[in-house]
Amino acid sequence: MENPVNERLKTIRTALKLSQRDFSKGIFLEQSTLARIEQGKITVNDRIIELVCSKYHVNKTYLKDGKGKMFSGNPPDIKLEQLNRIFNELNGPFQDCLIAQAKELLKVQQKQGD
């Protein structure tokens, strides 16, 4: 029998448009562990609930009981977090290159808006 908490966890991950890999990385789990949780093979413990709620601004009552709104406040800006993670993994010259590329993209976007 599937655990509704497991189903809600997958629903949250899907709503955030995150892969199992990225979602699990955010809560310090192996991707395979998250997959087994989503399949109902592992029970979601309080530690995982706390991590999910803290990291992804999830309403704990929703996650545990299915009541209320999915998020407590605004969900995190996942794209910005991904960009920040990538940026921090790059060394200095590549960080500079990424910033330069972003500035050029902004110029192109602004020209399209004219």
GUROZA-414053 format. One record per atom (N, C-alpha, C): x, y, z; residue in one letter. Coordinates in steps of 0.02 Angstrom, whole numbers, padded with zeros to 5 digits, always signed. Atoms other than C-alpha are relative to their C-alpha. Layout:
XYZa ...
end
This chain:
+00042-00059+00000m +00000+00000+00000m +00044+00063+00000m -00040-00060+00006e +00069+00170-00049e -00013+00048+00058e +00004-00049-00053n +00103+00300+00082n -00018+00068-00031n +00019-00065+00029p +00012+00464+00042p +00054+00053+00007p -00054-00048-00009v +00160+00562+00111v +00049-00008-00059v -00045+00013+00056n +00268+00480-00023n -00028+00031-00065n +00032-00028+00060e +00143+00531-00157e +00004+00076+00001e -00003-00073-00005r +00137+00710-00093r +00072+00025-00011r -00070-00020+00011l +00327+00717-00092l +00015+00003-00075l -00010+00000+00072k +00328+00671-00276k -00038+00058-00032k +00040-00056+00026t +00190+00799-00310t +00037+00066+00011t -00038-00061-00015i +00296+00933-00226i +00059+00006-00047i -00058-00001+00045r +00450+00886-00326r -00021+00018-00071r +00025-00013+00067t +00349+00889-00487t -00022+00073-00006t +00023-00070+00001a +00271+01058-00443a +00060+00048-00004a -00060-00041+00002l +00446+01127-00419l +00040-00010-00064l -00033+00017+00064k +00496+01053-00588k +00072-00021+00010k -00067+00025-00015l +00646+00966-00512l +00005-00074-00016l -00014+00070+00009s +00723+00802-00561s +00010-00032+00068s -00016+00034-00063q +00745+00670-00427q +00070+00017+00022q -00070-00016-00016r +00930+00707-00435r +00006+00067+00035r -00006-00067-00028d +00913+00893-00402d -00038+00007+00066d +00040-00004-00061f +00776+00875-00272f +00036-00036+00058f -00034+00039-00053s +00870+00740-00175s +00064+00034+00023s -00062-00035-00017k +01031+00841-00181k -00016+00057+00050k +00020-00055-00043g +00939+00986-00098g -00016-00021+00071g +00017+00024-00068i +00888+00878+00050i +00050-00054+00023i -00056+00043-00022f +01051+00779+00063f -00017-00075+00000f +00016+00071+00009l +00983+00612+00001l +00031-00024-00065l -00020+00030+00064e +01045+00494-00132e -00062-00002-00044e +00056+00004+00047q +00938+00495-00288q -00037-00066+00006q +00032+00066-00005s +00906+00309-00268s -00044-00004+00062s +00042-00001-00061t +00840+00339-00092t -00065+00037-00013t +00061-00038+00017l +00719+00471-00155l -00045-00041-00045l +00040+00042+00045a +00662+00354-00293a -00038-00053+00039a +00033+00052-00040r +00625+00218-00166r -00053+00030+00046r +00051-00035-00040i +00532+00344-00057i -00062+00012-00044i +00056-00015+00045e +00425+00399-00205e -00038-00063-00020e +00032+00063+00018q +00389+00217-00246q -00036-00032+00060q +00031+00027-00060g +00330+00188-00067g +00038-00056+00032g -00041+00054-00028k +00471+00068-00027k +00035+00021+00064k -00030-00027-00061i +00542+00182+00109i -00049+00050+00029i +00044-00047-00034t +00440+00277+00237t +00036+00067+00010t -00028-00067-00011v +00468+00465+00248v +00004+00012+00075v -00008-00013-00071n +00540+00503+00419n -00002+00075+00015n +00006-00070-00021d +00532+00665+00519d +00059+00042-00025d -00058-00037+00023r +00708+00716+00467r -00010+00021-00072r +00012-00016+00070i +00661+00709+00283i -00055+00053-00006i +00054-00049+00001i +00500+00803+00316i +00027+00070+00018i -00028-00064-00021e +00596+00941+00407e +00044+00030-00055e -00044-00024+00053l +00725+00954+00268l -00039+00025-00060l +00041-00020+00057v +00594+00962+00130v -00036+00066+00015v +00037-00060-00018c +00492+01093+00223c +00046+00060+00004c -00047-00055-00007s +00644+01199+00262s +00029+00021-00067s -00034-00015+00063k +00730+01188+00093k -00048+00027-00053k +00046-00016+00055y +00578+01201-00020y -00062+00039+00022y +00054-00041-00026h +00461+01306+00090h -00068-00036-00004h +00060+00041+00003v +00334+01166+00100v -00037+00005+00067v +00043+00000-00059n +00189+01174+00221n +00001-00070+00031n -00008+00065-00033k +00222+01034+00346k -00067-00036+00007k +00066+00032-00006t +00036+01002+00373t -00021-00031-00066t +00016+00029+00065y +00014+00977+00187y +00039-00064-00012y -00042+00058+00014l +00160+00857+00175l -00021-00060+00044l +00017+00055-00046k +00111+00755+00328k -00072-00025-00006k +00071+00018-00003d -00079+00760+00318d -00040+00014-00063d +00035-00017+00062g -00124+00825+00146g -00049+00057+00008g +00047-00055-00014k -00213+00976+00221k +00035+00067-00010k -00027-00066+00009g -00187+01157+00174g +00036+00008-00065g -00037-00015+00061k -00082+01238+00041k +00066-00039-00002k -00061+00038+00009m +00069+01148-00030m +00061+00038+00028m -00058-00040-00021f +00190+01291+00006f -00020+00048+00054f +00010-00051-00052s +00207+01401+00158s +00035+00062-00025s -00030-00058+00031g +00235+01566+00073g +00016-00015-00072g -00019+00010+00070n +00319+01576-00095n +00049-00058-00006n -00049+00053+00010p +00407+01423-00163p +00067+00030-00018p -00066-00028+00016p +00594+01446-00185p +00008+00009-00075p -00015-00012+00070d +00661+01512-00349d +00052-00052-00021d -00043+00057+00016i +00732+01347-00411i +00051+00018-00055i -00046-00018+00054k +00807+01420-00570k +00059+00041+00027k -00053-00041-00029l +00904+01548-00470l +00047-00042+00042l -00041+00045-00040e +00964+01414-00350e +00045-00043-00044e -00040+00041+00046q +01022+01306-00496q +00056+00041-00030q -00051-00044+00029l +01113+01452-00576l +00054+00016+00051l -00048-00015-00053n +01194+01496-00410n +00046-00060+00013n -00040+00060-00012r +01252+01316-00385r +00051-00009-00056r -00045+00007+00057i +01326+01309-00560i +00055+00053+00005i -00047-00055-00005f +01408+01479-00537f +00054-00015+00052f -00047+00015-00054n +01488+01425-00373n +00047-00057-00015n -00043+00056+00019e +01560+01268-00453e +00052+00020-00053e -00047-00024+00051l +01648+01369-00588l +00058+00036+00033l -00055-00040-00025n +01820+01444-00563n -00005+00071-00027n +00005-00072+00014g +01851+01632-00579g -00010+00020-00072g +00009-00021+00070p +01876+01651-00767p -00065-00024-00031p +00063+00025+00027f +01725+01543-00806f -00059+00037+00032f +00052-00042-00030q +01620+01642-00681q -00006+00066-00037q +00000-00063+00038d +01672+01801-00773d -00033-00009-00068d +00029+00015+00065c +01623+01721-00938c -00076-00007+00006c +00072+00009-00011l +01452+01671-00870l -00034+00068+00011l +00027-00067-00012i +01421+01849-00809i -00004+00039-00065i -00001-00035+00064a +01472+01920-00978a -00054-00026-00047a +00052+00029+00043q +01356+01799-01069q -00069+00022+00024q +00065-00021-00027a +01212+01844-00953a -00014+00072-00019a +00008-00070+00019k +01240+02029-00988k -00019+00006-00074k +00016-00002+00072e +01237+01997-01176e -00071-00025-00013e +00069+00025+00007l +01076+01895-01161l -00050+00053+00021l +00045-00053-00023l +00997+02038-01065l -00006+00055-00053l +00002-00050+00053k +01045+02160-01203k -00044-00023-00058k +00041+00028+00054v +00967+02045-01335v -00073+00003+00019v +00069+00000-00024q +00809+02029-01231q -00028+00071-00001q +00023-00069-00002q +00797+02217-01208q -00012+00027-00070q +00009-00021+00069k +00818+02246-01395k -00064-00029-00031k +00061+00033+00026q +00678+02122-01432q -00062+00034+00027q +00057-00034-00031g +00565+02219-01315g -00015+00067-00030g +00010-00067+00031d +00588+02381-01413d -00046-00002-00059d 
end
